[in-house]
Amino acid sequence: MTAKSKSIFKIITGIIIFFTLPSLLLFGYVLFKYNEDLPMGVSGEKADMLAQKMLNSLNHEAYENTNYIEWDFKNRHHYEWQKQNHICDVYWKEFRVTLNLNNPDLSKAYVHSFKVENDIAKELKEKALKYFYNDSFWLTAPYTVFNKDVDRKLVGDNSLLVTYNSGGDTPGDSYLWELDETGKPISFKIWASILPIDGLEATWTDWTTTETGAMLPTFHKLLFFGLEMDGIKTSK
């Protein structure tokens, strides 16, 4: 290797270290500070009672009677969800997908309002479904605790561990809900395959009461990041 080549190599190496070392140090700090093992819990009547208390605190009946929910997620994705019909229009950039949540093969994809088919449509449908699973969970997660294939366990006196064994984009994920004295969610910790760190905490404190009486969150804080839900509208 010539002197010039060595100089170039040192410069490139220095640039790589300059940009990657802070990220590695930050990741190591976060891993050391926040990483937790999944806690043990006890399933049964007490866990179900706590889950029901959480639902009652959020006016679960009003949510069940809500047919239409519209919202924006992080100003990137827009949703118009006909909940009882299992249909949701998902908008982002120049794309729209009308998701059929009962039968995704019947979903329809559009680019600039023009319907598309074949591989482009397939890719857009898959992307829209992933967006929906993630973004609707951040909006409605408490209301899913009695869904099919969901395990509920009591941890301590007032924490609820919820594990999703099927459905969604990453089945097997677990969430530890922290509740106030009324049963209303304050936060949850996350054990999800999509995240490199176990036990990260997200807030559930910024609630709004919608037109139908259902309570939905408007903001979550996760580490240094904020997740905003704007333009929430509901109807029966």
C-alpha positions as CSV (number, residue, x, y, z in Angstrom):
1,M,0.0,0.0,0.0
2,T,1.4,3.4,-1.1
3,A,1.7,6.4,1.3
4,K,-1.2,8.0,-0.6
5,S,-3.4,4.9,-0.2
6,K,-2.6,4.7,3.5
7,S,-3.6,8.3,3.9
8,I,-6.9,7.7,2.1
9,F,-7.5,4.6,4.2
10,K,-6.9,6.5,7.4
11,I,-9.2,9.3,6.4
12,I,-12.0,6.8,5.5
13,T,-11.5,4.9,8.7
14,G,-11.6,8.1,10.7
15,I,-14.8,9.2,9.1
16,I,-16.4,5.8,9.8
17,I,-15.4,5.9,13.4
18,F,-16.5,9.5,13.7
19,F,-20.0,8.6,12.6
20,T,-20.4,5.2,14.1
21,L,-18.8,5.4,17.5
22,P,-21.3,7.9,19.0
23,S,-24.1,5.6,17.8
24,L,-22.5,2.6,19.3
25,L,-21.9,4.4,22.6
26,L,-25.5,5.6,22.6
27,F,-26.9,2.1,21.9
28,G,-24.7,0.6,24.6
29,Y,-25.9,3.2,27.1
30,V,-29.6,2.6,26.2
31,L,-29.0,-1.2,26.3
32,F,-27.4,-1.0,29.7
33,K,-30.0,1.4,31.2
34,Y,-33.3,0.0,29.7
35,N,-32.9,-3.6,28.7
36,E,-35.0,-5.9,30.9
37,D,-36.0,-9.5,30.9
38,L,-39.6,-10.3,30.4
39,P,-41.2,-10.5,33.8
40,M,-43.1,-13.5,35.2
41,G,-46.8,-13.1,35.7
42,V,-49.8,-15.1,36.9
43,S,-52.7,-15.8,34.6
44,G,-56.3,-16.3,35.7
45,E,-59.2,-14.4,37.2
46,K,-57.2,-11.5,38.8
47,A,-55.4,-10.8,35.6
48,D,-58.7,-10.7,33.7
49,M,-60.3,-8.5,36.3
50,L,-57.4,-6.0,36.0
51,A,-57.8,-6.1,32.2
52,Q,-61.5,-5.4,32.5
53,K,-60.8,-2.5,34.9
54,M,-58.5,-1.0,32.3
55,L,-61.3,-1.3,29.7
56,N,-63.9,0.2,32.0
57,S,-61.6,3.2,32.7
58,L,-61.5,4.0,28.9
59,N,-65.3,3.5,28.3
60,H,-64.8,0.3,26.3
61,E,-68.5,0.1,25.5
62,A,-68.3,3.5,23.6
63,Y,-65.3,2.2,21.7
64,E,-67.2,-1.0,20.7
65,N,-70.1,1.1,19.5
66,T,-67.7,3.3,17.4
67,N,-67.9,2.3,13.7
68,Y,-65.6,4.9,12.1
69,I,-62.2,6.1,13.2
70,E,-60.1,8.6,11.3
71,W,-56.6,9.7,12.3
72,D,-53.1,10.7,11.2
73,F,-50.0,8.9,12.5
74,K,-46.9,11.1,12.8
75,N,-48.2,13.2,9.9
76,R,-47.0,10.4,7.6
77,H,-50.0,8.0,7.3
78,H,-53.7,8.9,7.2
79,Y,-56.4,6.4,8.1
80,E,-60.2,6.2,7.5
81,W,-61.2,3.0,9.3
82,Q,-64.7,1.5,9.0
83,K,-64.1,-0.6,12.1
84,Q,-67.3,-2.7,12.1
85,N,-67.0,-3.4,8.3
86,H,-63.3,-4.3,8.6
87,I,-62.4,-1.9,5.9
88,C,-59.7,0.8,6.1
89,D,-58.4,3.3,3.6
90,V,-54.7,4.0,4.2
91,Y,-53.1,7.1,2.6
92,W,-49.4,8.0,2.3
93,K,-47.5,10.1,-0.2
94,E,-49.3,9.5,-3.6
95,F,-50.6,6.1,-2.6
96,R,-53.9,4.8,-1.3
97,V,-54.9,1.3,-0.3
98,T,-58.4,0.2,0.6
99,L,-57.6,-2.6,3.0
100,N,-60.0,-5.5,3.4
101,L,-58.9,-6.6,6.9
102,N,-60.9,-9.9,6.7
103,N,-59.5,-10.8,3.3
104,P,-56.4,-8.9,2.3
105,D,-56.5,-10.4,-1.1
106,L,-59.5,-8.3,-1.8
107,S,-57.7,-5.1,-1.0
108,K,-57.3,-2.4,-3.7
109,A,-54.3,-0.2,-4.4
110,Y,-54.1,3.2,-6.1
111,V,-51.4,5.5,-7.2
112,H,-52.5,9.1,-7.8
113,S,-56.1,7.8,-7.7
114,F,-55.5,5.3,-10.5
115,K,-56.0,1.7,-9.6
116,V,-52.9,-0.5,-10.0
117,E,-52.5,-4.3,-10.2
118,N,-49.9,-7.1,-10.2
119,D,-46.6,-6.6,-8.3
120,I,-47.0,-2.9,-7.6
121,A,-50.4,-3.5,-6.0
122,K,-49.1,-6.5,-4.0
123,E,-46.3,-4.4,-2.6
124,L,-48.5,-1.5,-1.7
125,K,-51.1,-3.8,0.0
126,E,-48.4,-5.4,2.1
127,K,-47.0,-2.1,3.1
128,A,-50.4,-0.6,3.9
129,L,-51.2,-3.7,6.1
130,K,-48.0,-3.3,8.0
131,Y,-48.6,0.4,8.5
132,F,-52.1,-0.4,9.8
133,Y,-51.1,-3.1,12.2
134,N,-48.4,-0.8,13.7
135,D,-50.3,2.5,13.7
136,S,-53.7,1.2,14.8
137,F,-52.0,-0.6,17.7
138,W,-50.6,2.7,19.0
139,L,-54.1,4.1,18.9
140,T,-56.2,1.2,20.2
141,A,-53.9,-1.3,22.0
142,P,-55.8,-1.3,25.4
143,Y,-59.0,-2.4,23.6
144,T,-57.3,-5.5,22.2
145,V,-56.5,-7.3,25.6
146,F,-59.4,-9.8,25.2
147,N,-58.7,-10.5,21.5
148,K,-58.3,-14.1,20.4
149,D,-55.0,-15.7,21.3
150,V,-54.1,-13.0,23.8
151,D,-52.6,-14.0,27.2
152,R,-53.1,-11.8,30.2
153,K,-51.0,-12.1,33.4
154,L,-50.9,-10.2,36.6
155,V,-47.5,-8.8,37.5
156,G,-47.2,-7.5,41.1
157,D,-50.4,-5.8,42.3
158,N,-51.3,-3.5,39.5
159,S,-49.4,-4.3,36.3
160,L,-50.8,-6.3,33.4
161,L,-48.6,-8.4,31.1
162,V,-50.3,-8.9,27.7
163,T,-48.9,-11.3,25.1
164,Y,-50.2,-11.6,21.5
165,N,-49.7,-15.1,20.3
166,S,-51.1,-14.5,16.8
167,G,-52.2,-11.8,14.4
168,G,-50.6,-8.5,13.6
169,D,-47.2,-8.2,12.0
170,T,-45.0,-9.6,14.8
171,P,-46.9,-12.2,16.8
172,G,-45.3,-13.2,20.1
173,D,-44.8,-9.6,21.3
174,S,-45.5,-8.8,25.0
175,Y,-46.5,-5.5,26.7
176,L,-46.4,-4.7,30.4
177,W,-49.1,-2.2,31.2
178,E,-48.8,0.2,34.1
179,L,-52.1,1.5,35.3
180,D,-53.2,4.3,37.7
181,E,-55.6,3.7,40.6
182,T,-58.6,3.9,38.3
183,G,-57.2,1.3,35.9
184,K,-56.4,3.9,33.3
185,P,-53.1,3.2,31.3
186,I,-50.1,5.3,32.1
187,S,-47.5,3.5,30.1
188,F,-46.3,0.1,28.9
189,K,-43.0,-1.6,28.5
190,I,-42.4,-3.5,25.2
191,W,-40.9,-6.9,24.4
192,A,-41.1,-7.0,20.6
193,S,-39.1,-8.8,18.0
194,I,-38.9,-5.6,15.9
195,L,-37.0,-3.7,18.7
196,P,-33.3,-4.5,19.6
197,I,-33.9,-3.6,23.3
198,D,-36.3,-5.4,25.6
199,G,-38.4,-3.5,28.1
200,L,-38.5,-0.1,26.4
201,E,-41.2,2.1,27.9
202,A,-43.7,4.2,26.1
203,T,-46.1,6.7,27.7
204,W,-49.9,6.4,27.4
205,T,-50.9,9.6,29.2
206,D,-52.2,12.0,26.5
207,W,-55.8,10.9,26.0
208,T,-58.8,12.6,24.3
209,T,-62.4,11.7,24.6
210,T,-63.8,11.5,21.0
211,E,-67.2,12.3,19.6
212,T,-68.5,8.8,20.4
213,G,-67.2,8.8,23.9
214,A,-64.3,6.4,23.2
215,M,-61.0,7.5,24.7
216,L,-58.0,7.4,22.4
217,P,-54.4,8.6,22.8
218,T,-52.9,11.6,21.0
219,F,-49.2,11.2,21.8
220,H,-46.7,8.7,23.1
221,K,-43.1,9.3,24.2
222,L,-40.7,6.4,23.5
223,L,-37.1,7.2,24.6
224,F,-36.2,10.4,22.9
225,F,-39.0,10.1,20.3
226,G,-42.6,11.3,20.1
227,L,-45.4,9.5,18.3
228,E,-48.3,11.8,17.4
229,M,-51.8,10.9,16.5
230,D,-53.6,13.9,15.0
231,G,-56.9,14.7,13.5
232,I,-58.8,11.9,15.4
233,K,-62.4,11.7,14.5
234,T,-65.0,9.1,15.4
235,S,-68.6,8.3,14.6
236,K,-71.1,5.5,15.1
